[in-house]
Amino acid sequence: MRQIKKVLGITLLSFATLVPMVGFSQDKTVETPDGKTITQEVLNRGIENIIREKNIPGISIAIINRNKLAYHNVFGVVNFETKELVTEQSIFEGASLSKPIFAYFALKMVDSGVLDLDRPLYEYLPHPGIAPESQEEYKLITARMVLAHQTGFPNHANGKPVQLAFTPGTDFMYSGEAYQYLAAIIGMLNGVGMGKDMNDLFQKEVTEPLQMEHTTFVWDDYLEKHKVYGHDTELNPTANKPIAGRWSGKTFNAFSSIHSEASEYAKFIIAMLKREGLSTSSFDAMLKEETRFSEDNPLKKEIGQTGWGLGFAQKKRPNGNMHMHTGNNHDFQAYAMFIPEKEYGLVVFTNCNKMPIFLEEISKILGEQF
């Protein structure tokens, strides 16, 4: 029965991908990172072919040219079983795309004098779960180290004592746990908890100025109506509501709980390209290579990343220095990148685990290795 559903799903999905683009004329062109142009009609057909051939349920995609939104479209379905179509109002999980926009938020706190980028964090708020053998070294940790993944914290401690993998500031280890520690400090410094009040502060500082109306770290009424379903590896729909043991919907998870879609998240990427909303020194700090990967680092060997700034990974590309981040909650995946030298950006959200496949295929159309 599941195989029959898959066959029917493929047939219906090929029809569902023929979603008209809203807000852009079909004869407009889109620039690629190397300066070539393609028509939006050709791009639409290419994306339709990818999601049909690779069996991808839904996509929201935006392309930035010359620091402006040049293209936005949605394809596919909210739910692979019901075949409800994705719309421009549909919201996806951004997963770790939470981290770069949280870094931007943290640097807002630096610019306002609330947070010092290089003051040891324990002086603001001692961490309650550090293992005894790491008690002294953890006192070296600063906000800069958190945002550049230099703390030595594990990605997730899962309630266990945090034991540092190295002396803070001397190496790289990707850590959502450290991001949440910094978020707790920002909440404390502003007199808010790690729930709706923290999200309200984030929206006041970030999403309201950038006009990202429906982007949120916590559950709300708009998500209740517009969030798409995720899908497992067999394309069975997963829950599109908060579920016990994963995310309550009430907690501001700085590392993973952002919800958005491509055209809204693109507004943040445009702010990065145009250097809007932060001081010059904060933008310089975000985009500087804070961590340089060694030749044997798996991120460099397997993915091509060369280092990390404050919030974004970095790749040296023929078209310029790419700043990028991925998001992976397994049944949702997301991707964002920008190349300042080319005033170019790409944002993609999908409701399954096939983002690497999509990026490989869209690279053939856009002429850039994402």
FIVEXMI-446210 format. One record per residue: x, y, z of N, C-alpha, C in turn. Coordinates in steps of 0.2 Angstrom, whole numbers, plus 2048, in hexadecimal, padded with zeros to 3 digits. Atoms other than C-alpha are relative to their C-alpha. Example, Ala and Ser with C-alpha at 12.3 -4.5 7.8 and 13.67 -1.06 7.14 Angstrom:
8047FA80083E7EA827804806800;7FC7FA7FF8447FB8247FC805803;
END
This chain:
8047FA800800800800804806800;7FC7FA80080E80C8048038017F9;7FD7FF8078168097F37FB8037FB;8067FD80480580C7EB800808801;8017F97FE80481C7F48068057FD;7FB7FD8038158217EE8008017F9;8017FF80781181E7DC7FB8057FF;8057FB8008018287DE803807801;7FD7F97FE80B8367E78048037FB;7FB7FE8058188377D97FC8037FA;8047FE80580A8397CC7FD807802;8037FA7FE8018467D6805806801;7FB7FB7FF81184F7DB8028037FA;7FD7FD8068168527C97FB8057FE;8057FB80280585B7C7801806805;8007FB7FB8078647D88068057FF;7FA7FB80181886C7D37FE8057FB;8017FB8058108767C57FC806804;8037FB7FC80C8847D28028077FC;7FE7FA80380B8957CA804805805;7FC7FB7FC8188A27D07FC806801;8047FA7FE8108B17D9804806801;7FC7FA7FF8178C27D88058027FB;7FB7FF8058238C07CA7FE7FE7F9;8028028078208C07B78047FA7FE;7FD8068028258B07AF8068017FB;7FB7FF8058308B87A2806804803;7FA7FD7FD83C8C07AF8067FB800;7FB80480084D8BA7B0803800807;7FC8017FA8588B47BF8077FF7FF;7F980180186A8B67C08037FB804;7FC8057FD8768A87C5806803803;7FA7FD7FD8858AB7D08068027FC;7FA7FE8058918AB7C17FE8057FB;8027FB8048878B97B97FB7FE7FA;80480280687D8AF7AC7F8801802;8078007FF86A8B07AB7FC7FB7FE;80580580285C8A47AA7F9803801;8077FE7FF8498A77A87FD7FD806;8038037FA83E8A47B77FC7FA7FD;8048068038348987AB8047FA800;7FC80580184388E7A88027FD807;7FE8027F984888E7BB7FA7FC803;8068037FD8368897C07FF7F87FD;80080780383687A7B38067FC803;7FB8047FD8478757BA7FF7FD807;8028027F98418757CC7FB7FA800;80580580183186B7C78037FA7FE;7FD80680283C85E7BF8037FD806;7FC8037FA84785C7CE7FB7FD805;8048037FA83985A7DB7FC7FA7FD;80380680383084E7CF8047FA800;7FB80680183F8437CB8037FE807;7FD8017F98468447DD7FB7FE805;8058027FB8358417E5800805807;8007FB7FB8368517F07F9803801;8077FE7FE8268567F97FF8077FE;8017F98018278697FA806804800;7FA7FC8008338777F77FD807800;8017F980083388A7FB8078027FE;7F97FD8028428937F28008077FE;7FF7F98028488A47F08078027FD;7FA7FE8038568AC7E6801807800;7FF7F980085E8BD7E98058027FB;7FC7FD8058668C77DB801807802;7FE7F97FF86F8D77DE7FC803807;8037FF7FA8698D77F07F9801801;8078008008578D67EC7FD7F97FE;80480680284A8C87EB7FF8007F9;80280080784A8C37D97FC7FA7FE;8048068028418B27DA7FD7FD806;8038047FA8358A97E67FB7FC7FD;80580580382B89A7E27FF7FA805;8018067FC82388B7EB7FE7FB7FC;80280580482187A7E47FE7FA805;8028067FC8198697EA7FB801805;8068017FC80E8647F8802801807;7FF7FF7F880C86880B8007F9803;8018077FD80885580E8007FB7FA;80080580680D8478027FA7FC7FF;8058048017FE83D8067F98047FE;8067FC8027F084B8058018047FA;7FE7FC8067F98547F77FE807800;8017F97FF7F48657FE8068047FD;7FA7FC8037FF8727F4803804805;7FD7FB7FD80C87C7FC7FE8077FD;8027F980280888F7FB805805802;7FB7FB7FE81289F7FD7FF801808;8017FF7F980A89F80F8037FA804;7FE8067FD81188E813807801804;7FA7FF7FB81E88D8228037FA801;7FC8067FF82C881824804800806;7FB8007FB83887C8318078027FD;7F97FE80284988582F8067FC803;7FB8047FD85287983B806805802;7FA7FC7FE86488083D8018077FC;8007F980286088F8327FF805806;8017FC7FA85C895843806803803;7FA7FE7FE86E8978478038077FD;7FE7FA8038738A583B7FC806802;8047FA7FE8648B083F800801807;7FE7FF7F98678AD851806804801;7F97FC7FF8798B384F7FF8077FF;8027F98018728C38477FC803806;8047FE7FA8668C5856805801805;7FB8007FB8758C28628048077FF;7FC7FA80187F8D08597FC806801;8047FB7FE8708DB85B801802807;7FF7FF7F98728D986D807803802;7F97FD8008858DD86B8008077FF;8017F98028818ED8627FC804805;8047FC7FB8758F386F803800807;7FD8007FA8818F087D7FE7FB805;8028057FB8788E28858057FA801;7FB8068008858D48818068027FD;7FA7FF8038978D587F8037FA7FD;7FE80680589E8C98718067FC803;7FA8047FD8AE8C587B800800807;8008017F98A98C588D7FE7F9802;8028077FE8A98B48957F97FF802;8078007FF8978AE8957FE7FE807;8028027F98988A68A77FF806804;8007FA7FC89A8B88AD7F8803800;8077FE8008888BB8A77FC7FB803;8048057FE8818AA8AB8047FA800;7FC80680088A89B8B17FC7FA7FD;80380680388688B8A87FF7FB805;8028047FA87D87F8B48027F97FE;7FF80780188286F8AB8077FE7FD;7F980280289586F8A88037FB804;7FC8067FD89F85F8AC805803804;7FB7FE7FB8AB8618BB8078017FC;7FA7FF8048BA85F8AF8018057FC;8007FA8058B586D8A47FE807803;8037FA7FC8B087A8B28058067FE;7FC7FA8018BF8858AF8018027F9;7FF7FE8078C288489C7F98037FE;8067FD8038AF888899800807802;8007F97FF8B28998A18038047FB;7FE7FC8058BB89E8927FB8027FA;8058008058AC89D8877FD8077FF;8047FA8018A58AD87F7FB7FF7FB;8058008068978B18738037FF7FA;7FD8018068A38B28658027F97FF;7FE8078018A98A18687F97FB7FF;80680480189789A8697FE8017F9;8027FF8078928A28588047FD7FB;7FB8038058A289B8508017F9801;8008077FE89F88A8588077FE802;7F98017FE8B088B8618007FE808;8018017F98A98868738037FA802;7FF8077FE8AD8748737FA7FC803;8068047FE89B8708787FE7FB7FB;8038058058938618707FA8047FD;8067FE8038858648647FA801804;8068007FB87885F8718037FB805;7FE8047FA87C8598837FB7FB802;8058047FF86B8518847FF7FE808;8018017F986A8548978067FE804;7FA8027FC87C84E89B804805801;7FB7FB7FF88A8588A28048027FA;7FC7FE806893862895807800801;7F88007FF8A585D8938038037F9;7FD7FC8068AF8688878057FB7FC;7FB8048048B885F8798078037FF;7F97FD8018C686C8787FF807804;8007F97FD8CB87D8807FC8057FB;8047FB8048BE88A87A8058057FC;7FC7FC8048C589486C8057FD7FC;7FA8038048D18888657FE7FB7FB;8028048058C787D85A7F88017FE;8077FF8038B687A8517FC7FA802;8058067FF8A786F8577F9804800;8077FD8018958738517FC7FF806;8048017FA88A8768607FA804801;8067FD7FE87887A8627FF801807;8007FF7F887A878875803806802;7FD7F97FF8868878757FB8057FE;8047FB80287A89186B7FA801805;8058007FB86C88D878802804806;7FE7FD7FA8778928868018087FF;8007F980187A8A387E7F98037FF;8067FE8008688A587B7FD801807;8027FF7F98648A288D803806803;7FC7FA7FE8718B08917FC8067FD;8047FA8038688BC8857F9801803;8067FF7FC8588B888D800803807;7FF7FD7F985E8BB89E802807800;7FE7F98018668CB8997FA8057FF;8057FC8028568D18927F97FF805;8058027FC84B8CA8A07FA7FC7FD;8058048038428BE8968027F8800;7FF8078008408AB8968017FD7F9;7FF80380784389F8887FA7FD7FD;80680180483289F8817FD8057FC;8037FB8048268AB879803807801;7FD7F97FE82E8BA8828068017FC;7F97FF80483F8B687A7FE8007F9;8028008078368B38697FE8077FE;8027F980182E8C486B8068057FF;7FA7FC80183F8CC86E8037FF7FA;7FD8028078468C385F7FC8047FA;8047FD8068388C9854800808800;7FF7F98008398DB85A8078027FE;7F97FE80284C8DC8578017FD7F9;7FE80380684D8D18477FA8007FB;80580180583D8CC83E7FC8067FE;8047FA8018338DC8408048057FC;7FC7FC8048418E78398017FD7F9;7FE8038068448DB82B7F97FE7FC;8068028028318D88287FF7F97FE;8008078018328C682A7FA7FE805;8068007FC8208C58307FE7FA804;8038067FD81D8B38338067FB802;7FA8047FE82F8AD838800800808;8018017F882F8A684A8047FA802;7FC8067FD83989B8567FB7FC804;8058047FC8298968607F97FF7FC;80680180381889085B7FB805800;8057FA80080A89C8567FA7FE7FC;8068028047F989C84E8018007F8;7FF80180880089F83C8037FA7FF;7FD80780180B88F83E7FA7FB800;8068058007FB8868437FC7FF7FA;8048018067F388A8338047FF7F9;7FC80080680288B8278067FB800;7FA80480081087F82C7FE7FA7FC;80080680481387181F8027FA805;7FD8067FD81685F8248077FE7FE;7FA8038028278578257FF7F97FD;80180680382A84781D8067FB802;7FA8047FE8358388228037FD7F9;7FC80280684182E8167FB7FC7FB;80580480583282480F7FA8057FE;8057FA80282883580C7F97FF804;8068007FC81C83181A800806804;8017FA7FD8158418218027FF808;7FF8007F981C8458337FC806803;8057FB7FD81385183F8028077FE;7FE7F980181286383B7FE805806;8017FC7FA80E86884D8057FE805;7FB8027FB81986885C7FE7F9803;8018067FD81B8578638057FF806;7FC8027FA8218508748077FD7FE;7F980380183484C8748048037FB;7FD7FD805838856866801808801;8007F97FF8338688687F9802802;8067FF7FD82586F8737FC8067FC;8037FB80382287E868800807804;8007FB7FB824889878807803801;7F97FF7FE8378898798038047FA;7FC7FC80584289686F8077FC7FF;7FA80480184F8898688048047FB;7FB7FC80485D8958628037FC7FA;7FC8048058658868587FB7FD7FB;80380580485687E8507F88027FE;8078008008448858527FD8057FB;8027FB8048438938457FB7FD7FB;8058028058338918398008067FB;8007FB80583389B8297FF7FD7F9;80180280783289A8168058047FC;7FA7FD80483E89F8088008077FF;8007F88018388B1804801804806;7FF7FC7FA8388B68168077FF803;7F98017FE8498AE81B8058047FB;7FC7FD8058508B680B801808802;8007F97FE84C8C7813806801805;7FA8007FB8598C38218067FF7FC;7FB8018048658BD8138028077FD;7FF7F98038638CE80A802805805;7FD7FC7FA8668D781B8077FF801;7F88017FF8778CE81C8038027FA;7FD7FE80687B8D280A800808800;8007F88008768E580C803802806;7FD7FE7F987E8E581E7FB805803;8057FC7FD86E8EC8257FE7FD807;8028027F98698EB8388057FF805;7FA8017FB87A8E98408058057FE;7FA7FB8018898F48428057FD7FB;7FB8028058978F38368057FB804;7FB8057FD8A28EA8437FD7FA801;8038078008958DD8467FF7FC7FA;8008048068938D98348077FE7FE;7F98038018A68D88338017FA804;7FF8067FC8A68CC8417FC7FA7FE;8048068028988C183A8037FD7FA;7FE8028068A08C08298077FE800;7F98028008B28BE82E8017F9801;7FE8077FE8BA8AD82E8027FF807;7FE8017F98BA8A98408047F9801;7FD8068008BE89783E8037FD7FA;7FE8028078C98908308017F8801;8008078008C787D82D8077FD7FE;7FA8038028D687282C7FF7FB7FA;8018048068D986781C7FC7FA802;8038067FF8D38588257F9800804;8067FF7FD8C385F82C7FB7FE7FB;8058038058B48558257FC8057FD;8047FB8038AA8658228048037FA;7FC7FD8068B886B8168017FA7FB;7FF8058048BC85A80F7FA7FE7FC;8068038038AA85480B7FB8067FE;8057FB8028A086580A8038067FC;7FC7FB8038AD871804800807805;8007FA7FC8AA87D813808802802;7F97FE7FE8BA887817801803807;8007FD7F98B588F8287FA802802;8077FE7FD8A8897832801807803;8007F97FD8A48A98377FB800806;8058007FB8978AE8447F97FF7FE;8068028038888A483F8007FD7FA;80080380788C89F82D8077FC7FF;7FA8048038988928268028047FA;7FD7FC8068A38988188037FB7FB;7FD8048068A88918078048057FB;7FD7FC8058B58987FB7FE7FD7F9;8028028078AD8987EA8038047FB;7FE7FC8058B289E7D97FD8067FF;8047FA8008A48AB7DA801804806;8007FC7FA8A98B17EB8007FC806;8008047FA8A98AD7FD7F87FF802;8078027FE8998A38017FF800807;8028017F98918A58127F97FC800;8068048008848978157FF7FC806;8028047FA87B88C8217FB7FB7FD;80580580187187C8207FB7FF806;8058027FA86287682B7FE7F97FF;80280780185E86482E7FC7FE806;8048047FB85085E8397FD7F97FE;80180780384F84E82E7FA8007FC;80680080483D8508297FF8077FD;8007FA8038408628258088027FF;7FA7FE80185086981D8008077FD;8007F980385587B8188078027FE;7F97FE8028648848107FF8087FE;8007F980286989680E8088027FF;7F97FE80287989E8067FF8077FD;7FF7FA80487F8AF8008078017FE;7F97FE80288E8B67F78008077FF;8007F98008918C87FB8038037F9;7FD7FD80689C8CB7EC7FC8007FA;80580080688E8C67E07F9802802;8067FE7FE8808CD7EA7FA7FB7FF;8048068018788BC7E97FE7FC806;8018057FB86F8B07F47FB7FB7FE;8058068028648A07F47FE7FE807;8038037FA85889A8017FB7FA7FE;80580680184F8898017FE7FD806;8038047FA84388080D7FD7FA7FC;80380680383D86F80A7FD7FC806;8038047FB8328638148017F8800;7FE80780083C853812808800801;7F88007FF84F84E8148047FF7F9;7FD8008078538508018038067FE;7FD7FA80285B8618028077FF7FC;7F980080486D85B7FD7FE7FE7F8;8018018078658537ED7FD8067FC;8037FB80485B8627E98068057FE;7FA7FB80186B86D7EB8057FE7FB;7FC8028058758627E07FD8017F9;8037FF8078688637D27FF8077FF;8017F98018658767D48068037FE;7FA7FD8028778797D38027FF7F8;7FF8018078778727C17FC8057FC;8047FB80386A87F7BD803807801;7FE7F97FE87188E7C68088017FF;7F97FF80188488A7C3804802806;7FC7FF7F988A88A7D57FF7FA804;8008067FC88F87C7E07FE803807;8037FE7F988487F7F08027FB805;
END
